Amino acid sequence: MDLVIIILALGLLMLIAYRGFSVILFAPLCALLAVILTEPSYALPFFSNIFMEKMVGFIKNYFPVFLLGAVFGKLVEMSGIAESIAKTIINLVGRKRAILAIVLMCAILTYSGVSLFVVAFAVYPFAANLFREANIPKRLIPGTIALGALSFTMDAMPGTPQIQNVIPTSFFKTDIYAAPILGIIGSLFVLCLGLLYLERRRKKAQIAGEGYFGFNGTREETAVAAETVNMSAAPSTNPASIGRQVLAFVPLILVGVANKFFTISIPKWYPEGFDFSKLGLEAFGKVDLATVTGIWSVELALVLGILTALAYDWKRVTSGFQQGINASIGGALLAAMNTGSEYGFGGVIAFLPGFATVRDSISHTFTNPLINGAVTTNVLAGITGSASGGMGIALSAMGDKYIQAITQYNIPPEVMHRVVAMASGGMDSLPHNGAVITLLAVTGLTHKQAYGDIFAVTIFKTLACFFVILVYSLTGLV
């Protein structure tokens, strides 16, 4: 019965998310339902001292990352940086390689810290233009954007500042560059398989006579984002124009370089951590640098990225600054609260008797902590429809046990970091995932029309996680 209660709560949360209702409200309700069915008198204490503590703790640690990432992404869009990068990539790879161009553009933006949700809006107009010119079916756009934005640059590439790569740093006391060789191998695995798959789909459509508007040339339903963007101009040979396109990459590169600099420098600035008791503020305790260095580094790097994005085209940004910033802040609040609520849900579920049954079952089935962590995180990310939410549930419930297990098996924490991060980005992109729903809404397509290609990318991401575990087991590469 205890196990049935856990499954009921998780299944109900998944159904509610799929239906489009906010998990900010329904995650605590589903958690409390599970508590009431277990022991009604526990409901209020579990809500106050477990759900709220876990939720607030998550937001305290990670909300600045959500906020700064959303603001940076919006400024990249508003300043024209995204447009300049698109033109540069198209000039390099050619308009005929539309799929490769869009994947590269998405990858560059997400790897530089631009929010995954912002990327969909920023890239879609360019994707629609290129796919229309090349007469590639519009239904392949969501899968292409998913490959570039929701896969390897989200959690596999070492150094990516996306939240899925930041969360493990506070658990395993690592940084976002953890296991760089394994991360690059996993990234290449997903990228190569994804490109081969999408090109195969393109060629199959071409042979069948299917174009951008389908077989009969009729327009698909109108998308939320505009499909018009001026990409018809020939490549510019004007030195000033070329220089401007080169400068567009500066904010993105700066985020990566600054991130690495702060990762190295922060421990030197606070070699003994920071003890508030020295200031007479004993109530605030001591800062453990190992748990916050990765977070602080990302935050400082994004601040520098924001400043350089503002400087790129001050006049263009300031024309719609208030509206753009308010929209990005609203998006950051929603994303952080959604994930925090799921994190609180996981905290409650982890203390119920049924979860011990699930945990022990997985532990007995998969004794290797890497496989255990990958399976647990992948399953929970799929159920919740959230990479960060599923990871939060897994680590809040099993984090201490994973640390003990990798110590026992002599596995570097960097490897566990990379495996859990990649596992979170596996089955998270099931149909009820918020990013998937947003992506389809932006492109004006339905699950029936375009989700199949997104699911294929999901399979590649999941396989990549276990491929990386195999590589580590055979070679010991980190």
QUICORPE-V787615 format. One record per backbone hydrogen bond with DSSP energy under -0.5 kcal/mol. CO is the residue of the C=O (numbers start at 1). NH is the residue of the N-H. Records with the same first field share a line. If there is no record, write none. Layout:
CO: NH  NH
//
This chain:
1: 5
2: 6
3: 7
4: 8
5: 9
6: 10
7: 11
8: 12
9: 13
10: 14
11: 15
12: 16
13: 17
14: 18
15: 19
16: 21
17: 20
22: 25  26
23: 27
25: 29
26: 30
27: 31
28: 32
29: 33
30: 34
31: 35
32: 36
33: 37
34: 38
35: 39
36: 40
39: 42
40: 43
42: 46
43: 47
44: 48
45: 49
46: 50  51
47: 52
50: 54
51: 55
52: 56
53: 57
54: 58
55: 59
56: 60
57: 61
58: 62
59: 63
62: 65  66
63: 67
64: 68
65: 69
66: 70
67: 71
68: 72
69: 73  115
70: 74
71: 75
72: 76
73: 77
74: 78
75: 79
76: 81  82
77: 80
80: 84
81: 85
82: 86
83: 87
84: 88
85: 89
86: 90
87: 91
88: 92
89: 93
90: 94
94: 97
96: 98
97: 101
98: 102
99: 103
100: 104
101: 105
102: 106
103: 107
104: 108
105: 109
106: 110
107: 111
108: 112
109: 114
110: 113
115: 119
116: 120
117: 121
118: 122
119: 123
120: 124
121: 125
123: 126  127
124: 128
125: 129
126: 130
127: 131
128: 132
129: 133
130: 134
131: 135  136
132: 135
137: 140
138: 141
140: 144
141: 145
142: 146
143: 147
144: 148
145: 149
146: 150
147: 152
151: 154  155
152: 156  157
157: 160
162: 165  166
163: 167
166: 169  170
167: 170  171
168: 171  172
169: 173  174
175: 178
176: 159
179: 183
180: 184
181: 185
182: 186
183: 187
184: 188
185: 189
186: 190
187: 191
188: 192
189: 193
190: 194
191: 195
192: 196
193: 197
194: 198
195: 199
196: 200
197: 201
198: 202
199: 203
200: 204
201: 205
202: 206
203: 207
204: 208
205: 209  210
206: 209
211: 214
212: 138
214: 211
227: 229
229: 231
238: 242
239: 243
240: 244
241: 245
242: 246
243: 247
244: 248
246: 249
247: 250  251
249: 253
250: 254
251: 255
252: 256
253: 257
254: 258
255: 259
256: 260
257: 261
258: 262
259: 263
260: 264
261: 265
262: 266
265: 268  269
266: 270
268: 271
270: 273
273: 272
274: 276  287
275: 278
276: 279  281
277: 280
281: 284
282: 285
285: 276
286: 288
287: 274  289
288: 291  292
289: 292  293
292: 296
293: 297
294: 298
295: 299
296: 300
297: 301
298: 302
299: 303
300: 304
301: 305
302: 306
303: 307
304: 308
305: 309
306: 310
307: 311
308: 312
309: 313
313: 317
314: 318
315: 319
316: 320
317: 320
318: 321
320: 324
321: 325
322: 326
323: 327
324: 328
325: 329
326: 330
327: 331
328: 332
329: 333
330: 334
331: 335
332: 336
333: 337
334: 338
335: 339
336: 340
337: 341
338: 342
339: 343
340: 344
341: 345
342: 346
343: 347
344: 348
345: 349
346: 350
347: 351
348: 351
349: 352
352: 355  356
353: 357
354: 358
355: 359
356: 360
357: 361
358: 362
359: 363
360: 364
361: 365
362: 366
365: 367
368: 372
369: 373
370: 374
371: 375
372: 376
373: 377
374: 378
375: 379
376: 380
377: 381
378: 382
379: 383
380: 384
381: 385  386
385: 434
386: 390
387: 391
388: 392
389: 393
390: 394
391: 395
392: 396
393: 397
394: 398
395: 399
398: 402
399: 403
400: 404
401: 405
402: 406
403: 407
404: 408
405: 409
406: 411
407: 410
412: 415  416
413: 417
414: 418
415: 419
416: 420
417: 421
418: 422
419: 423
420: 424
421: 425
423: 426
426: 429
427: 430
428: 430
430: 433
433: 437
434: 438
435: 439
436: 440
437: 441
438: 442
439: 443
440: 444  445
441: 224
442: 225
446: 450
447: 451
450: 453  454
451: 455
452: 456
453: 457
454: 458
455: 459
456: 460
457: 461
458: 462
459: 463
460: 464
461: 465
462: 466
463: 467
464: 468
465: 469
466: 470
467: 471
468: 472
469: 473
470: 474
471: 475  476
472: 476
//
